[in-house]
Amino acid sequence: MSDIRQGGRLAGKVALVTGGGSGIGRETAARFAAEGARVAVADLRAGAAHEAAAELGGEAAGLELDVTSAASAEQAVAAVVARFGGLDVVVNNAGVTIVGAAHELAEDDWDRELATNLKSIYLVSRAAWPHLVARGGGAILQTASIAGLWAIPADAAYCASKAGAIMLTKCMALDGAKDGIRVNCVCPGFTETPMIEGYFAAQPDPAAARAHATGIHPLGRLGRPRDLADAFVYLASDEAAWVTGTALVVDGGLTAGIWGG
Ligand SMILES: NC(=O)c1ccc[n+]([C@@H]2O[C@H](COP(=O)([O-])OP(=O)(O)OC[C@H]3O[C@@H](n4cnc5c(N)ncnc54)[C@H](O)[C@@H]3O)[C@@H](O)[C@H]2O)c1
C-alpha cells in the first residue's frame, strides 16, 4: 500500500466545503478530514461553520461564506489559500429549497433559490479555478439532486436549479479538462437532514409525506448524509482520476425505474 493510502484517501489535499455547517456538507467535511484532507468548512451561518470545524479538530478551519455573493466567494477562497497554502477540492454543496409551483413562486424566492443552488457554483468555482490550475489540477464537486433528473410537484425552482447544476457540471468538466480540473456532481435521493425536515414540514401532511418519500426508495429507507459523503470522498480522491463530467446518482434506487413500493 502506498504512503498516500496509509495517510488516508485524501492525504495532502486541501478542501473547501460550502454549506458545511449542516447535513450533507457537514458529514462530507468530517469524512474528508478523516481521510487526511485539510478542510475549510464554509457556511452562511458562521457559528455553524466554526462549530463543525471545531468538531473536526486538527487543522480544520471554519469560514463565513455567502455563496450568492461574488465578493464573499473571492474572500473565502483567498482565506483558504492563505491558511493552507493552496486548494485542491471544492464541494459546492450549499443549497436551499423553497417549495412552490412556478406560477405560485414569488420572484424573490425564485431568485434566491437559483442564486444559492446554481449561480453559487459559478461564483465559487470561478474564484477557486486559478488556484486549482496553480496546483496542476483539482476537483470541483457539486451536490445536485435527483430533482435535477426527475420533476417533483410544487418544487419548480429547486428542480430547475438542480438540472442547471448537472449541466453546469458537464460544461465545467469540458472546460477544465486541459488543466486537470475534474468536475462531477452527486445526485442524492431524499436524505435525512434539516433541509428535508423543512420540506416535509411544508407539505399538507408531513408524516404522510415522509412515509411516502421513504416508500418510493427501493432500498427501503431515506438517505443518510454518510451515503453522500462517501460518494464525495471517492470523487475527490485520486481513485476517480479518470472520472469527469458525471452525475453520480446516490438514491437508494429511486430513479432506477417505476417502483410500486
Ligand atoms: N436532504 C436532501 O434530501 C437532499 C436531496 C438532494 C440534494 N440535496 C442538496 O444537498 C445540499 C445540502 O443540503 P442538506 O440537505 O444537507 O441541507 P441543510 O439545510 O442541512 O444544509 C444546507 C447548508 O447550506 C447553508 N447555506 C444556505 N444558504 C447558503 C448560502 N447562501 N451561503 C452559504 N451557505 C448556505 C445552510 O446554512 C446550511 O448549513 C443542498 O444543495 C441540497 O439541495 C439535499
The ligand as an SDF file (V2000), in Angstrom:
LIG
                    3D

 44 48  0  0  0  0  0  0  0  0999 V2000
  -31.5690   16.4840    2.0180 N   0  0  0  0  0  0  0  0  0  0  0  0
  -31.9650   16.0470    0.8270 C   0  0  0  0  0  0  0  0  0  0  0  0
  -32.9090   15.2570    0.7170 O   0  0  0  0  0  0  0  0  0  0  0  0
  -31.2520   16.4940   -0.4130 C   0  0  0  0  0  0  0  0  0  0  0  0
  -31.5110   15.7810   -1.5940 C   0  0  0  0  0  0  0  0  0  0  0  0
  -30.8680   16.1510   -2.7610 C   0  0  0  0  0  0  0  0  0  0  0  0
  -29.9830   17.2130   -2.7370 C   0  0  0  0  0  0  0  0  0  0  0  0
  -29.7510   17.8960   -1.5770 N   0  0  0  0  0  0  0  0  0  0  0  0
  -28.8160   19.0110   -1.6200 C   0  0  0  0  0  0  0  0  0  0  0  0
  -27.7780   18.7800   -0.6860 O   0  0  0  0  0  0  0  0  0  0  0  0
  -27.2000   20.0240   -0.3260 C   0  0  0  0  0  0  0  0  0  0  0  0
  -27.0790   20.0740    1.1830 C   0  0  0  0  0  0  0  0  0  0  0  0
  -28.3840   20.0340    1.7170 O   0  0  0  0  0  0  0  0  0  0  0  0
  -28.7390   19.4250    3.1440 P   0  0  0  0  0  0  0  0  0  0  0  0
  -29.8680   18.5100    2.9370 O   0  0  0  0  0  0  0  0  0  0  0  0
  -27.5180   18.9590    3.8320 O   0  0  0  0  0  0  0  0  0  0  0  0
  -29.3560   20.7580    3.8120 O   0  0  0  0  0  0  0  0  0  0  0  0
  -29.0700   21.5520    5.1520 P   0  0  0  0  0  0  0  0  0  0  0  0
  -30.1490   22.5740    5.2020 O   0  0  0  0  0  0  0  0  0  0  0  0
  -28.8900   20.6220    6.2890 O   0  0  0  0  0  0  0  0  0  0  0  0
  -27.6700   22.2710    4.8670 O   0  0  0  0  0  0  0  0  0  0  0  0
  -27.5360   23.3040    3.9430 C   0  0  0  0  0  0  0  0  0  0  0  0
  -26.4850   24.2800    4.4510 C   0  0  0  0  0  0  0  0  0  0  0  0
  -26.3050   25.2910    3.4410 O   0  0  0  0  0  0  0  0  0  0  0  0
  -26.1440   26.5300    4.1180 C   0  0  0  0  0  0  0  0  0  0  0  0
  -26.4750   27.6440    3.2230 N   0  0  0  0  0  0  0  0  0  0  0  0
  -27.6950   28.0390    2.7870 C   0  0  0  0  0  0  0  0  0  0  0  0
  -27.5780   29.1460    2.0340 N   0  0  0  0  0  0  0  0  0  0  0  0
  -26.2570   29.4550    1.9840 C   0  0  0  0  0  0  0  0  0  0  0  0
  -25.5130   30.4890    1.3850 C   0  0  0  0  0  0  0  0  0  0  0  0
  -26.1220   31.4750    0.6720 N   0  0  0  0  0  0  0  0  0  0  0  0
  -24.1760   30.5020    1.5360 N   0  0  0  0  0  0  0  0  0  0  0  0
  -23.5600   29.5320    2.2440 C   0  0  0  0  0  0  0  0  0  0  0  0
  -24.2090   28.5300    2.8800 N   0  0  0  0  0  0  0  0  0  0  0  0
  -25.5520   28.4970    2.7410 C   0  0  0  0  0  0  0  0  0  0  0  0
  -27.0940   26.4360    5.2970 C   0  0  0  0  0  0  0  0  0  0  0  0
  -26.7650   27.3970    6.3090 O   0  0  0  0  0  0  0  0  0  0  0  0
  -26.9090   25.0020    5.7480 C   0  0  0  0  0  0  0  0  0  0  0  0
  -25.8860   24.8840    6.7290 O   0  0  0  0  0  0  0  0  0  0  0  0
  -28.0900   21.1050   -0.9300 C   0  0  0  0  0  0  0  0  0  0  0  0
  -27.5070   21.5960   -2.1160 O   0  0  0  0  0  0  0  0  0  0  0  0
  -29.3550   20.3590   -1.2350 C   0  0  0  0  0  0  0  0  0  0  0  0
  -30.1090   20.9590   -2.2640 O   0  0  0  0  0  0  0  0  0  0  0  0
  -30.3660   17.5520   -0.4070 C   0  0  0  0  0  0  0  0  0  0  0  0
  1  2  1  0
  2  3  2  0
  2  4  1  0
  4  5  1  0
  4 44  2  0
  5  6  2  0
  6  7  1  0
  7  8  2  0
  8  9  1  0
  8 44  1  0
  9 10  1  0
  9 42  1  0
 10 11  1  0
 11 12  1  0
 11 40  1  0
 12 13  1  0
 13 14  1  0
 14 15  2  0
 14 16  1  0
 14 17  1  0
 17 18  1  0
 18 19  2  0
 18 20  1  0
 18 21  1  0
 21 22  1  0
 22 23  1  0
 23 24  1  0
 23 38  1  0
 24 25  1  0
 25 26  1  0
 25 36  1  0
 26 27  1  0
 26 35  1  0
 27 28  2  0
 28 29  1  0
 29 30  1  0
 29 35  2  0
 30 31  1  0
 30 32  2  0
 32 33  1  0
 33 34  2  0
 34 35  1  0
 36 37  1  0
 36 38  1  0
 38 39  1  0
 40 41  1  0
 40 42  1  0
 42 43  1  0
M  CHG  2   8   1  16  -1
M  END
$$$$
